[in-house]
Amino acid sequence: LSAFRSENPSLTISTVSKCFDDICSQSQTENKTTSMYVSRSVVQDVLNKYGVRGEKLLDACKVEGDILYSPTLIALMQAAASGEKKVFALIIVDVQNDFISGSLAVNEGEMVVPVINEMAQHFSHIYKTADWHPADHISFHSNVKKCLWPTSSRSNTKGCDSEMFQTVVVSGPPELKQTLWPDHCIQGSFGAEFHKDLKTFPNEVRVNKGMKCCVDSYSGFWDNGDTAHTPLYNMLLEKGVTDVVVCGIATDFCVGFTALDAARHGFRTTVVKELSEELCRTRQQE
């Protein structure tokens, strides 16, 4: 998707879908799950048919001779090949001010917003997760630093000696490893609000997480100790959802944990990496 968009700025999601549908209809699979291949010339013919450029798409794929391998095409081929009824849901993870321009901002986080808006128009079921922390939350370094949440004897560092972004073991209960973050997404704050450019859709549902002060919650389904769940799983079941598409901020934490839990609950799960940003990459660059 990002390759198409960079070469064809005015390209619509509808045209992208038609391109991939045509490509997948002429593809073949090996073992149905592990490998998929299609002739490079076939891909080029489809791109020519719709009058779009695709050099970057082809360059992004592994090519052996005239055969093109692509994880994206594998996923699309699997979806197209199955005759069973599929119900898709989009899970937009934590596109909140503090993760875009606030205390835990990721680099270029705002860049995913317009593309998420465009893609969301094609989903009947949309769920937006949001960190919604109390001020005394256990994940805040400021709280652990002043020993509001004591660290366990198993922790290599005492809370009063801890540093920002360090991982400690808090006493709990439950006793868990905890990465220490800046104060972020405090209930009712500007930082906890969704980014102003993220559209509101009539079919969307908000799912708050991280509301218990004593345990963090990266996933949109469960807290980090698997002690309590959000309503998200039951909501998806009620709608008969079979497949979820996950995007947002940040891939290496909340997006990733949400996707893993979705798969654990039996949903076919896709993470749109082009529509997600990573926190660790931002920290490394800083």
C-alpha positions as CSV (number, residue, x, y, z in Angstrom):
1,L,0.0,0.0,0.0
2,S,2.7,2.5,0.9
3,A,4.7,1.6,-2.2
4,F,1.6,2.2,-4.4
5,R,0.8,5.5,-2.6
6,S,4.3,6.9,-2.9
7,E,4.3,6.3,-6.7
8,N,0.7,7.2,-7.2
9,P,-0.3,9.9,-4.7
10,S,-3.9,10.2,-6.0
11,L,-4.5,6.4,-6.0
12,T,-7.6,5.4,-4.1
13,I,-8.0,2.3,-1.9
14,S,-10.6,1.0,-4.3
15,T,-8.1,0.9,-7.2
16,V,-5.4,-0.7,-4.9
17,S,-7.9,-3.4,-4.0
18,K,-8.7,-4.1,-7.6
19,C,-5.0,-4.3,-8.5
20,F,-4.4,-6.8,-5.8
21,D,-7.5,-8.8,-6.6
22,D,-6.4,-9.2,-10.2
23,I,-2.9,-10.2,-9.1
24,C,-4.2,-12.7,-6.6
25,S,-6.6,-14.3,-9.1
26,Q,-3.6,-15.2,-11.2
27,S,-1.4,-16.4,-8.4
28,Q,-0.5,-19.9,-7.1
29,T,0.3,-21.1,-3.6
30,E,2.6,-23.7,-2.2
31,N,1.4,-25.4,1.0
32,K,-1.4,-22.8,1.0
33,T,0.1,-21.0,3.9
34,T,3.8,-20.7,3.6
35,S,4.5,-19.6,0.0
36,M,2.8,-17.8,-2.8
37,Y,4.2,-17.0,-6.2
38,V,3.2,-15.0,-9.2
39,S,5.0,-14.0,-12.4
40,R,6.5,-10.6,-12.3
41,S,5.2,-10.0,-15.8
42,V,1.7,-10.8,-14.6
43,V,2.0,-8.1,-11.9
44,Q,3.3,-5.6,-14.5
45,D,0.4,-6.4,-16.8
46,V,-2.1,-5.7,-14.0
47,L,-0.4,-2.4,-13.1
48,N,-0.5,-1.4,-16.8
49,K,-4.2,-2.3,-16.9
50,Y,-5.0,0.2,-14.2
51,G,-2.5,2.8,-15.4
52,V,-0.5,2.9,-12.2
53,R,3.2,2.7,-11.5
54,G,4.5,-0.2,-9.4
55,E,8.3,-0.2,-9.6
56,K,8.6,0.2,-5.8
57,L,6.1,-2.5,-5.2
58,L,8.1,-4.9,-7.3
59,D,11.4,-3.8,-5.7
60,A,9.9,-4.4,-2.2
61,C,9.2,-8.1,-3.1
62,K,11.6,-10.9,-3.2
63,V,12.2,-11.8,-6.8
64,E,13.8,-15.1,-8.1
65,G,13.9,-15.1,-11.8
66,D,10.5,-14.1,-13.1
67,I,8.8,-15.3,-9.8
68,L,7.8,-12.8,-7.2
69,Y,7.3,-13.7,-3.5
70,S,5.5,-11.3,-1.1
71,P,4.1,-11.7,2.4
72,T,1.4,-9.1,1.5
73,L,0.3,-11.1,-1.5
74,I,0.3,-14.3,0.6
75,A,-2.2,-12.7,3.0
76,L,-4.4,-11.4,0.2
77,M,-4.3,-14.7,-1.6
78,Q,-5.3,-16.6,1.5
79,A,-8.3,-14.2,2.0
80,A,-9.4,-14.5,-1.6
81,A,-9.0,-18.3,-1.8
82,S,-11.2,-19.2,1.1
83,G,-14.9,-19.6,0.2
84,E,-16.1,-19.2,3.8
85,K,-17.9,-16.1,4.9
86,K,-15.6,-13.5,6.4
87,V,-16.5,-10.6,8.6
88,F,-13.7,-8.1,8.9
89,A,-13.1,-5.6,11.7
90,L,-10.5,-2.8,11.9
91,I,-8.8,-2.2,15.2
92,I,-7.1,1.2,15.4
93,V,-4.7,1.2,18.3
94,D,-4.0,4.3,20.5
95,V,-3.9,7.1,17.9
96,Q,-3.8,9.6,20.8
97,N,-2.1,12.9,21.2
98,D,0.5,11.8,23.7
99,F,1.8,9.2,21.2
100,I,1.9,11.7,18.4
101,S,3.0,15.0,19.8
102,G,3.1,14.5,23.6
103,S,5.1,12.8,26.2
104,L,5.5,9.5,24.4
105,A,5.5,10.8,20.8
106,V,6.8,8.5,18.0
107,N,8.5,9.9,15.0
108,E,6.1,10.9,12.2
109,G,3.3,9.3,14.1
110,E,0.8,11.7,12.5
111,M,1.7,10.3,9.1
112,V,-0.4,7.2,9.7
113,V,-3.6,9.2,10.4
114,P,-4.8,10.2,6.9
115,V,-4.1,6.7,5.5
116,I,-6.0,5.1,8.4
117,N,-8.9,7.4,7.7
118,E,-9.0,6.3,4.1
119,M,-8.8,2.6,4.9
120,A,-11.4,2.8,7.7
121,Q,-14.1,3.8,5.2
122,H,-14.1,0.3,3.9
123,F,-14.8,-1.5,7.2
124,S,-18.3,-2.1,8.7
125,H,-16.8,-2.7,12.2
126,I,-14.3,-0.3,13.6
127,Y,-12.8,-0.4,17.1
128,K,-10.5,2.3,18.5
129,T,-8.5,1.4,21.6
130,A,-7.2,4.1,23.9
131,D,-4.9,4.2,26.9
132,W,-7.0,5.7,29.7
133,H,-4.7,5.8,32.7
134,P,-5.4,7.1,36.2
135,A,-2.9,9.6,37.5
136,D,-1.4,7.1,39.9
137,H,-0.8,4.4,37.2
138,I,1.9,1.9,37.8
139,S,3.5,2.4,34.4
140,F,4.5,6.0,35.2
141,H,8.1,6.4,36.1
142,S,7.2,9.4,38.3
143,N,5.0,7.1,40.5
144,V,7.6,4.3,40.8
145,K,10.4,6.8,41.4
146,K,8.6,8.1,44.5
147,C,7.9,4.6,45.7
148,L,4.1,4.8,45.2
149,W,4.5,1.3,43.6
150,P,7.2,-0.7,45.5
151,T,9.5,-2.9,43.4
152,S,10.0,-6.6,44.1
153,S,13.1,-8.2,45.6
154,R,13.5,-9.8,42.2
155,S,13.9,-6.4,40.6
156,N,17.5,-5.5,39.7
157,T,16.7,-1.8,40.5
158,K,14.7,-0.3,43.3
159,G,12.0,2.1,42.3
160,C,13.6,5.1,43.9
161,D,16.8,4.5,41.9
162,S,15.0,3.7,38.6
163,E,15.4,5.6,35.3
164,M,12.9,6.5,32.6
165,F,12.3,3.6,30.2
166,Q,13.9,1.1,32.5
167,T,12.2,-2.2,33.2
168,V,11.7,-3.2,36.9
169,V,9.7,-5.8,38.7
170,V,6.8,-4.3,40.7
171,S,5.6,-6.1,43.8
172,G,2.0,-6.1,42.8
173,P,-0.2,-8.0,43.1
174,P,0.3,-9.2,40.5
175,E,4.1,-9.2,40.5
176,L,5.1,-8.2,37.0
177,K,7.8,-6.7,34.9
178,Q,7.0,-3.1,34.1
179,T,8.7,-0.7,31.7
180,L,8.6,2.8,33.1
181,W,7.1,5.5,30.9
182,P,6.6,9.2,31.1
183,D,3.1,10.2,32.4
184,H,0.8,9.7,29.4
185,C,-2.8,9.4,28.4
186,I,-4.1,10.4,31.8
187,Q,-7.9,10.2,32.0
188,G,-9.6,13.4,30.8
189,S,-6.4,15.0,29.6
190,F,-5.6,16.4,26.2
191,G,-2.9,13.8,25.7
192,A,-5.5,11.0,26.1
193,E,-7.7,12.4,23.3
194,F,-7.6,10.9,19.9
195,H,-5.6,13.0,17.4
196,K,-7.7,15.8,15.9
197,D,-7.3,14.5,12.3
198,L,-8.4,10.9,13.1
199,K,-11.9,10.8,11.7
200,T,-14.9,9.7,13.7
201,F,-17.0,7.0,12.0
202,P,-20.7,6.2,12.8
203,N,-19.8,2.5,13.2
204,E,-16.9,2.9,15.5
205,V,-16.6,1.8,19.1
206,R,-14.1,3.1,21.6
207,V,-12.3,0.6,23.9
208,N,-10.5,2.0,26.9
209,K,-7.6,0.1,28.5
210,G,-5.1,0.5,31.2
211,M,-7.7,1.9,33.6
212,K,-6.6,-0.1,36.6
213,C,-3.8,1.7,38.5
214,C,-2.0,-1.5,39.5
215,V,-1.4,-3.1,36.1
216,D,-0.5,-1.9,32.7
217,S,-2.4,-2.9,29.5
218,Y,-0.7,-2.9,26.1
219,S,-3.3,-5.1,24.5
220,G,-6.7,-4.0,23.5
221,F,-8.0,-7.3,24.9
222,W,-6.2,-8.0,28.1
223,D,-4.1,-6.3,30.8
224,N,-0.4,-7.3,31.0
225,G,-1.0,-9.8,33.7
226,D,-4.0,-11.5,32.0
227,T,-6.0,-10.7,35.1
228,A,-8.8,-8.7,33.5
229,H,-10.1,-8.2,29.9
230,T,-11.7,-5.4,28.0
231,P,-15.1,-5.8,26.2
232,L,-13.3,-6.0,22.9
233,Y,-13.4,-9.8,22.5
234,N,-17.1,-10.1,23.3
235,M,-17.9,-7.2,20.9
236,L,-16.1,-8.9,18.1
237,L,-18.0,-12.2,18.8
238,E,-21.3,-10.4,18.8
239,K,-20.7,-9.1,15.3
240,G,-19.5,-12.5,14.1
241,V,-16.1,-11.1,13.2
242,T,-13.7,-13.7,11.8
243,D,-10.8,-11.5,10.6
244,V,-9.2,-8.4,12.3
245,V,-6.9,-5.8,10.8
246,V,-4.7,-4.0,13.3
247,C,-3.0,-0.7,12.9
248,G,-1.9,2.4,14.9
249,I,0.7,3.2,17.5
250,A,3.0,1.6,18.4
251,T,3.8,-1.6,16.6
252,D,6.3,-2.9,19.1
253,F,4.0,-2.5,22.1
254,C,0.2,-1.8,21.9
255,V,-0.3,-2.7,18.3
256,G,1.8,-5.9,18.6
257,F,0.2,-7.1,21.8
258,T,-3.3,-6.4,20.5
259,A,-2.5,-8.4,17.4
260,L,-1.1,-11.3,19.4
261,D,-4.1,-11.5,21.6
262,A,-6.4,-11.3,18.6
263,A,-4.7,-14.3,17.1
264,R,-4.7,-16.1,20.5
265,H,-8.5,-15.6,20.5
266,G,-8.8,-17.3,17.1
267,F,-9.2,-14.4,14.8
268,R,-7.3,-14.3,11.6
269,T,-5.1,-11.3,12.2
270,T,-3.2,-8.9,10.0
271,V,-1.0,-6.0,11.1
272,V,-0.8,-3.2,8.6
273,K,2.8,-2.3,9.2
274,E,2.6,0.7,6.8
275,L,-0.2,2.1,9.0
276,S,1.6,1.6,12.3
277,E,4.6,3.3,14.0
278,E,7.2,1.9,16.3
279,L,8.2,3.3,19.7
280,C,11.6,1.6,20.0
281,R,12.7,2.9,16.7
282,T,11.9,6.4,17.9
283,R,13.9,5.9,21.2
284,Q,16.9,4.5,19.3
285,Q,16.9,7.5,17.0
286,E,16.8,9.9,20.0
